[in-house]
Amino acid sequence: MQIRNRIMDKLREQGKSVNAFSLQVGISYPNIRAMTKDFRDMRVSTAIRIAKALGCTLDDLFWDEEEKEFGER
């Protein structure tokens, strides 16, 4: 299963930099960058914190590539 995310899309939409966002949510800049590039798994609590800070739901941010291929999203 390959989970993808839209964190960078949401940051761009809101005009936020990764650096400013990392300070806002209390997650280091390198960890946020890794998460936005899908190189790092994250805890559910971290995903929820990110979604809340971006004003969206987990469904808005994350999807499973396999489900997308089969039109389940």
C-alpha positions in Angstrom: 0.0 0.0 0.0 1.4 3.4 -1.0 -0.1 6.3 1.0 0.2 9.7 -0.7 -0.5 13.1 0.8 -1.4 16.6 -0.2 0.4 18.5 2.6 2.4 20.6 0.1 -0.7 21.3 -2.0 -2.5 22.6 1.1 0.5 24.7 2.3 0.7 26.3 -1.2 -3.0 27.0 -1.2 -2.7 28.7 2.1 0.5 30.6 1.3 2.4 28.9 4.1 6.1 27.9 4.0 7.2 24.6 5.2 9.4 26.3 7.8 6.6 28.4 9.2 4.3 25.5 9.2 6.8 23.3 11.0 7.0 25.9 13.8 3.2 26.2 13.9 2.7 22.4 14.4 5.8 21.8 16.5 7.4 19.3 14.0 10.9 19.8 12.8 11.5 21.2 9.3 13.3 18.0 8.1 10.5 15.8 9.3 7.8 17.9 7.6 9.8 17.9 4.3 10.2 14.1 4.5 6.5 13.7 5.2 5.6 15.9 2.2 7.8 13.8 0.0 6.1 10.6 1.2 9.4 9.2 2.6 8.2 8.9 6.1 5.3 7.3 7.9 3.7 9.3 10.6 1.6 8.6 13.7 -2.1 9.1 13.5 -1.8 11.8 16.1 0.7 13.7 13.9 -1.5 13.4 10.9 -4.5 14.7 12.9 -2.4 17.6 14.2 -1.3 18.5 10.6 -4.9 18.2 9.3 -6.2 20.5 12.0 -3.5 23.1 11.4 -4.4 23.1 7.7 -8.1 23.3 8.4 -9.0 20.0 6.6 -9.8 16.4 7.3 -7.5 13.4 7.0 -9.4 12.3 3.9 -8.5 15.7 2.3 -4.8 15.0 2.9 -4.2 11.3 2.5 -5.2 8.6 0.0 -4.1 5.1 -0.9 -2.7 4.8 -4.4 -4.2 1.4 -4.9 -7.7 2.6 -4.1 -7.2 5.5 -6.5 -6.4 3.1 -9.3 -9.6 1.2 -8.7 -11.7 4.3 -8.4 -12.6 3.7 -4.7 -11.9 7.2 -3.7 
